[in-house]
Amino acid sequence: MLRELVLDTETTGLSHENGDKIVEIGIVELINHIPTKQYFHKYINPERLVSESAFKIHGLSQEFLKTKPKFSEICEEMLTFIGNDNIIIHNASFDLGFLNNELVHVQKDIISSSKVIDTLTMAREKFPGSPASLDALCRRFTIDNSHRDLHGALLDSYILAQVYLELIGGSQPDFDLSDKNKQGNNINQNHSTNISLAFNRSQKVQNRLTKEELDSHKKFIDGFNGLTKWAIYN
């Protein structure tokens, strides 16, 4: 059995060396490249101000975050969820730098880079000279993220999982999601369940989103549930 974790974070700014902290962590579990119902998702009180530029990206305000747990209060649960399995991250140096900085501050062992698969590196090696941002890869692989007005760690992890599958070779040829294939139906059901869970979790922060933004996220998730195949989601 191959277990992998797809991870994304949101932060107060761009540099942990200048004191920026993590405000959201989303991790999605894959077993043999298929999403399970298991995921890890936390909003975190960074105990510092969120920069204006970061707020425009993820919409997480200091007012919303001040009631959330500190990193020290969630790190054991996060590390237990990760275990010893490989972690898939896009632009790993950014997220891993923030994670390890937080772990050092709470006197925990850092996460080794040897456990990390960087999809940005994979994309640059596979498509040299081409744009390799997550949005660019979504366009390349026709993964619809057009309704993602705000970044969110859990939703972005689901999107990244789709990109990762495409980077390692695309949907497996024996995947059949027709009514005649029980396994395929289970895969599709798991996918829909996970996306719904992600949206339900995002609804808990309605105070930071306008009705228009919530409607946009709902359309984004409905689009996923209408897919005829699961390509493993940001």
Secondary structure by P-SEA (a helix, b strand, c coil): cbbbbbbbbccccccccccccccbbbbbbbcccccccccccccccccccccaaaaaacccccccccccccccccaaaaaaaaccbbbbbcaaaaaaaaaaaaaaaaccccccccccccaaaaaaaacccccccaaaaaaaacccccccccccaaaaaaaaaaaaaaaacccccccccccccaaaaaaaaaaaaaaaaaaaaaacccccccaaaaaaaaaaaaaaaacccccccc
